[in-house]
């Protein structure tokens, strides 16, 4: 120790430890220390978070890269599918165009067929109306004319077109006119005349008649002895060589054996002429031929025979039949058909 230090009092030597204790007891020291520690911890925590974020980012980048590759693959596959679909679509469009062309062709063909069918139907209708008019004018056959007009109306009904309504109205009017006519049984009368023609050969002629042998005389002869019966039969044969006949009425026309055939044939011709007049609706010829046939039956055939009487009764009934009718014309139907034809030709 120096003399300075030796002469220094005790109170001047102890102040240094007091300053040191004051520094440790200063609160700022702890604050600074806490701040440093907090900064170190935050740095460490941030470092860890940055590492985690980096790892997460790396994983996400890897996943994004993998997803990008997958998306590229999917996009490539999608592009391939799109190209395939475009190729198929082109093929479908080609087929659609071909189908449309065929459809147009089929439509044109269908229209041609429909037009041809319509023309054929109109031709059938025209033929039916013409046939009905011919039947009415030539033969007066009302049933055939009715059937022809009904057939024409049925053909038009199948077409179901409004432009055919005037023709159908005209047909309906003509059908009503024909249905209003009285019925004439032409087939029935014709069959009765045919039966008369067939039965003419079986009718007995008056010129070839013989006396009817009485049944009482026949029975009396059978009761006689054989020698008298034999003599009676010989006598009957001898008497048969000569015939004596009395005519209280007008004497029938004598006919040679071969003339009977021609008489029957002439009556048949008369009946057939009456049948033709019936079909042609010739009332005068029909009745005149039948009356001549009646006169010949009454003059040349046995009047008391049942077959002759039946033939005469049948002829009287046939003569009373009215076959001449006031038949309507088909001018309305024919005019409507001509109008329809002219309209189609103008188109």
C-alpha positions as CSV (number, residue, x, y, z in Angstrom):
1,X,0.0,0.0,0.0
2,X,1.0,3.4,-0.8
3,X,1.0,6.1,1.6
4,X,-1.9,7.6,-0.2
5,X,-3.9,4.5,0.3
6,X,-2.8,4.3,3.9
7,X,-3.8,7.7,4.6
8,X,-7.2,7.2,2.9
9,X,-10.1,6.7,5.2
10,X,-12.2,3.5,5.2
11,X,-15.2,5.2,3.9
12,X,-13.5,6.0,0.6
13,X,-12.4,2.4,-0.1
14,X,-15.9,0.6,-0.2
15,X,-18.0,2.4,-2.8
16,X,-17.2,0.0,-5.9
17,X,-19.2,-3.1,-4.8
18,X,-22.2,-0.8,-4.3
19,X,-22.2,0.2,-8.0
20,X,-22.0,-3.5,-9.0
21,X,-25.0,-4.4,-6.9
22,X,-26.8,-1.5,-8.4
23,X,-26.3,-2.8,-12.0
24,X,-27.8,-6.3,-11.2
25,X,-30.6,-4.7,-9.4
26,X,-31.5,-2.4,-12.4
27,X,-34.9,-3.5,-14.0
28,X,-33.7,-2.6,-17.4
29,X,-31.2,-5.3,-17.4
30,X,-33.9,-7.9,-17.0
31,X,-36.0,-6.2,-19.7
32,X,-33.1,-6.2,-22.1
33,X,-32.3,-9.8,-21.2
34,X,-36.0,-10.8,-21.7
35,X,-36.1,-9.0,-25.0
36,X,-33.0,-10.8,-26.1
37,X,-34.4,-14.1,-25.1
38,X,-37.7,-13.3,-26.7
39,X,-35.9,-12.3,-29.9
40,X,-33.9,-15.5,-29.8
41,X,-37.0,-17.6,-29.3
42,X,-38.8,-15.7,-32.1
43,X,-35.9,-16.3,-34.4
44,X,-35.8,-20.0,-33.6
45,X,-39.6,-20.2,-33.9
46,X,-39.5,-18.3,-37.2
47,X,-36.8,-20.6,-38.4
48,X,-38.9,-23.6,-37.6
49,X,-42.0,-22.1,-39.2
50,X,-39.9,-21.2,-42.3
51,X,-38.7,-24.8,-42.4
52,X,-42.2,-26.1,-42.1
53,X,-43.4,-23.7,-44.7
54,X,-40.6,-24.6,-47.0
55,X,-41.3,-28.3,-46.6
56,X,-45.1,-27.7,-47.1
57,X,-44.3,-25.5,-50.1
58,X,-42.0,-28.2,-51.5
59,X,-44.7,-30.8,-51.0
60,X,-47.2,-28.6,-52.7
61,X,-44.9,-27.8,-55.5
62,X,-44.3,-31.6,-55.9
63,X,-48.0,-32.2,-55.8
64,X,-48.6,-29.4,-58.2
65,X,-45.9,-30.7,-60.5
66,X,-47.5,-34.2,-60.3
67,X,-51.0,-32.7,-60.8
68,X,-49.6,-30.7,-63.7
69,X,-48.3,-33.8,-65.3
70,X,-51.5,-35.6,-64.7
71,X,-53.5,-32.7,-66.1
72,X,-51.2,-32.6,-69.1
73,X,-51.8,-36.3,-69.5
74,X,-55.5,-35.8,-69.0
75,X,-55.4,-32.9,-71.4
76,X,-53.6,-34.9,-74.0
77,X,-56.0,-37.8,-73.5
78,X,-58.9,-35.3,-73.7
79,X,-57.4,-33.8,-76.9
80,X,-57.1,-37.3,-78.4
81,X,-60.7,-38.0,-77.4
82,X,-61.8,-34.7,-78.9
83,X,-60.0,-35.5,-82.1
84,X,-61.6,-38.9,-82.1
85,X,-65.0,-37.4,-81.5
86,X,-64.4,-34.8,-84.2
87,X,-63.5,-37.7,-86.6
88,X,-66.7,-39.5,-85.6
89,X,-68.7,-36.3,-85.8
90,X,-67.3,-35.8,-89.4
91,X,-68.4,-39.4,-90.2
92,X,-71.8,-38.8,-88.6
93,X,-72.2,-35.6,-90.6
94,X,-71.3,-37.4,-93.7
95,X,-73.8,-40.2,-93.0
96,X,-76.4,-37.5,-92.0
97,X,-75.8,-35.8,-95.3
98,X,-76.1,-39.1,-97.1
99,X,-79.3,-39.9,-95.1
100,X,-80.7,-36.5,-95.8
101,X,-80.1,-37.1,-99.5
102,X,-81.7,-40.5,-99.4
103,X,-84.6,-39.0,-97.4
104,X,-85.1,-36.4,-100.0
105,X,-85.0,-39.1,-102.7
106,X,-87.5,-41.2,-100.7
107,X,-89.7,-38.2,-100.2
108,X,-89.7,-37.5,-103.9
109,X,-90.4,-41.2,-104.6
110,X,-93.2,-41.2,-102.1
111,X,-94.7,-38.1,-103.6
112,X,-94.5,-39.8,-107.1
113,X,-96.0,-42.9,-105.7
114,X,-98.8,-41.0,-104.0
115,X,-99.4,-39.0,-107.2
116,X,-99.5,-42.2,-109.2
117,X,-101.8,-43.9,-106.7
118,X,-104.1,-40.9,-106.8
119,X,-104.1,-40.9,-110.6
120,X,-104.8,-44.6,-110.6
121,X,-107.7,-44.1,-108.2
122,X,-109.1,-41.3,-110.3
123,X,-108.9,-43.6,-113.4
124,X,-110.8,-46.3,-111.5
125,X,-113.4,-43.8,-110.4
126,X,-113.8,-42.6,-114.0
127,X,-114.1,-46.2,-115.3
128,X,-116.7,-47.0,-112.6
129,X,-118.8,-43.9,-113.5
130,X,-118.5,-44.7,-117.2
131,X,-119.6,-48.3,-116.6
132,X,-122.6,-47.1,-114.6
133,X,-123.7,-44.8,-117.4
134,X,-123.3,-47.5,-120.0
135,X,-125.3,-50.0,-117.9
136,X,-128.1,-47.5,-117.4
137,X,-128.2,-46.4,-121.1
138,X,-127.7,-49.8,-122.8
139,X,-129.2,-52.4,-120.5
140,X,-130.9,-50.4,-117.8
141,X,-129.2,-52.6,-115.2
142,X,-129.8,-50.5,-112.1
143,X,-128.0,-52.9,-109.6
144,X,-124.8,-52.9,-111.6
145,X,-124.9,-49.1,-111.9
146,X,-125.4,-48.8,-108.1
147,X,-122.5,-51.1,-107.4
148,X,-120.2,-49.1,-109.8
149,X,-121.1,-45.8,-108.2
150,X,-120.7,-47.2,-104.7
151,X,-117.3,-48.5,-105.7
152,X,-116.3,-45.1,-107.1
153,X,-117.4,-43.4,-103.9
154,X,-115.4,-45.9,-101.7
155,X,-112.3,-45.2,-103.8
156,X,-112.6,-41.5,-103.2
157,X,-113.3,-42.0,-99.5
158,X,-109.9,-43.8,-99.2
159,X,-108.1,-40.8,-100.6
160,X,-109.7,-38.4,-98.1
161,X,-108.9,-35.2,-100.0
162,X,-111.1,-32.1,-99.8
163,X,-110.8,-31.4,-103.5
164,X,-112.9,-34.6,-104.2
165,X,-115.9,-33.4,-102.1
166,X,-117.8,-32.0,-105.1
167,X,-117.4,-35.3,-107.0
168,X,-118.6,-37.2,-103.9
169,X,-121.6,-35.0,-103.5
170,X,-122.6,-35.6,-107.2
171,X,-122.1,-39.4,-106.7
172,X,-124.3,-39.2,-103.5
173,X,-127.0,-37.4,-105.5
174,X,-126.9,-40.0,-108.3
175,X,-127.0,-42.9,-105.8
176,X,-130.0,-41.4,-104.1
177,X,-131.8,-41.1,-107.5
178,X,-131.0,-44.8,-108.4
179,X,-132.1,-46.0,-105.0
180,X,-135.4,-44.3,-105.3
181,X,-136.3,-46.3,-108.5
182,X,-138.8,-49.2,-108.1
183,X,-137.2,-52.6,-108.0
184,X,-137.4,-54.8,-111.1
185,X,-136.3,-58.4,-110.6
186,X,-134.6,-58.8,-113.9
187,X,-132.5,-61.9,-112.8
188,X,-135.7,-63.6,-111.4
189,X,-137.7,-62.9,-114.6
190,X,-134.7,-64.1,-116.7
191,X,-134.6,-67.4,-114.7
192,X,-138.3,-68.0,-115.1
193,X,-138.0,-67.5,-118.9
194,X,-135.1,-70.0,-118.9
195,X,-137.2,-72.5,-117.0
196,X,-140.0,-72.1,-119.6
197,X,-137.5,-72.7,-122.4
198,X,-136.3,-75.9,-120.7
199,X,-139.8,-77.1,-120.2
200,X,-141.1,-76.6,-123.7
201,X,-139.9,-80.0,-124.8
202,X,-142.0,-81.7,-122.1
203,X,-145.3,-80.1,-123.0
204,X,-147.7,-82.4,-125.0
205,X,-148.9,-81.3,-128.4
206,X,-152.7,-81.3,-129.1
207,X,-152.2,-82.7,-132.6
208,X,-150.7,-85.9,-131.2
209,X,-153.3,-86.5,-128.5
210,X,-154.9,-90.0,-128.0
211,X,-158.1,-91.0,-126.2
212,X,-157.5,-91.9,-122.6
213,X,-158.2,-95.5,-121.8
214,X,-160.8,-96.0,-119.0
215,X,-159.7,-97.9,-116.0
216,X,-163.1,-99.6,-115.6
217,X,-162.9,-101.2,-119.0
218,X,-159.4,-102.5,-118.2
219,X,-160.6,-104.1,-115.0
220,X,-163.6,-105.7,-116.8
221,X,-161.3,-107.3,-119.4
222,X,-159.1,-108.8,-116.7
223,X,-162.1,-110.7,-115.2
224,X,-162.9,-112.4,-118.5
225,X,-161.7,-115.9,-119.3
226,X,-158.4,-116.2,-121.1
227,X,-159.8,-116.9,-124.5
228,X,-162.2,-113.9,-124.3
229,X,-159.4,-111.7,-122.9
230,X,-157.1,-112.7,-125.8
231,X,-159.8,-111.9,-128.3
232,X,-160.4,-108.6,-126.6
233,X,-156.8,-107.6,-126.8
234,X,-156.6,-108.6,-130.5
235,X,-159.7,-106.5,-131.1
236,X,-158.2,-103.5,-129.3
237,X,-155.1,-103.7,-131.5
238,X,-157.2,-103.8,-134.6
239,X,-159.2,-100.8,-133.4
240,X,-156.0,-98.9,-132.7
241,X,-155.3,-98.9,-136.4
242,X,-158.2,-96.5,-136.9
243,X,-158.8,-93.4,-134.7
244,X,-162.0,-91.5,-134.5
245,X,-161.8,-88.2,-132.5
246,X,-164.4,-85.5,-131.9
247,X,-163.5,-81.8,-131.6
248,X,-166.1,-79.6,-129.9
249,X,-163.9,-76.5,-130.2
250,X,-161.7,-75.1,-132.8
251,X,-159.6,-77.8,-134.5
252,X,-155.9,-77.7,-133.6
253,X,-153.5,-77.2,-136.5
254,X,-152.5,-80.5,-137.9
255,X,-148.7,-80.9,-137.8
256,X,-146.6,-83.4,-139.6
257,X,-144.5,-85.6,-137.2
258,X,-141.4,-83.6,-138.0
259,X,-143.1,-80.2,-137.5
260,X,-143.5,-80.5,-133.8
261,X,-139.7,-80.1,-133.3
262,X,-139.7,-76.8,-135.2
263,X,-142.7,-75.5,-133.4
264,X,-141.0,-76.1,-130.0
265,X,-137.8,-74.5,-131.3
266,X,-139.7,-71.4,-132.5
267,X,-141.4,-71.0,-129.1
268,X,-137.9,-71.2,-127.5
269,X,-136.7,-68.5,-129.8
270,X,-139.6,-66.3,-128.9
271,X,-138.8,-66.7,-125.2
272,X,-135.1,-66.1,-125.8
273,X,-136.0,-62.9,-127.7
274,X,-138.2,-61.8,-124.8
275,X,-135.2,-62.5,-122.5
276,X,-133.0,-60.3,-124.6
277,X,-135.6,-57.6,-124.7
278,X,-135.8,-57.8,-120.9
279,X,-132.1,-57.2,-120.5
280,X,-132.2,-54.3,-122.9
281,X,-135.4,-52.9,-121.2
282,X,-137.4,-53.1,-124.5
283,X,-140.9,-53.3,-123.1
284,X,-142.8,-53.5,-126.4
285,X,-140.6,-56.3,-127.8
286,X,-140.7,-58.1,-124.5
287,X,-144.5,-58.2,-124.3
288,X,-145.1,-59.0,-128.0
289,X,-142.8,-62.0,-127.9
290,X,-144.4,-63.3,-124.8
291,X,-147.9,-62.9,-126.2
292,X,-147.0,-64.8,-129.3
293,X,-145.6,-67.6,-127.1
294,X,-148.9,-67.6,-125.2
295,X,-150.9,-67.9,-128.4
296,X,-148.8,-70.7,-129.7
297,X,-149.1,-72.6,-126.4
298,X,-152.9,-72.2,-126.4
299,X,-153.2,-73.2,-130.0
300,X,-150.9,-76.1,-130.4
301,X,-150.6,-77.7,-126.9
302,X,-153.1,-79.6,-124.7
303,X,-154.9,-77.0,-122.7
304,X,-156.0,-79.4,-120.0
305,X,-152.4,-80.5,-119.2
306,X,-151.1,-79.2,-115.9
307,X,-147.7,-78.4,-117.2
308,X,-149.2,-76.3,-120.1
309,X,-151.5,-74.5,-117.6
310,X,-148.5,-73.7,-115.3
311,X,-146.5,-72.4,-118.3
312,X,-149.5,-70.1,-119.3
313,X,-149.8,-68.8,-115.8
314,X,-146.1,-68.0,-115.6
315,X,-146.3,-66.2,-118.9
316,X,-149.2,-64.1,-117.7
317,X,-147.3,-63.0,-114.6
318,X,-144.2,-62.2,-116.6
319,X,-146.2,-60.2,-119.2
320,X,-147.7,-58.1,-116.3
321,X,-144.2,-57.1,-115.2
322,X,-143.1,-53.5,-115.8
323,X,-139.5,-53.4,-117.0
324,X,-139.3,-50.0,-118.7
325,X,-138.3,-47.4,-116.1
326,X,-137.5,-43.8,-116.4
327,X,-133.8,-44.1,-115.6
328,X,-131.9,-41.0,-114.4
329,X,-128.7,-39.8,-116.1
330,X,-125.3,-39.4,-114.5
331,X,-124.7,-36.0,-115.8
332,X,-123.8,-34.5,-112.4
333,X,-121.2,-37.1,-111.6
334,X,-119.7,-36.9,-115.1
335,X,-119.6,-33.1,-115.0
336,X,-117.9,-33.1,-111.6
337,X,-115.4,-35.6,-112.8
338,X,-114.6,-33.5,-115.9
339,X,-114.2,-30.4,-113.7
340,X,-111.8,-32.2,-111.4
341,X,-109.8,-33.5,-114.4
342,X,-109.5,-30.0,-115.9
343,X,-108.4,-28.6,-112.6
344,X,-105.6,-31.2,-112.3
345,X,-104.4,-30.6,-115.8
346,X,-104.1,-26.8,-115.2
347,X,-101.8,-27.5,-112.3
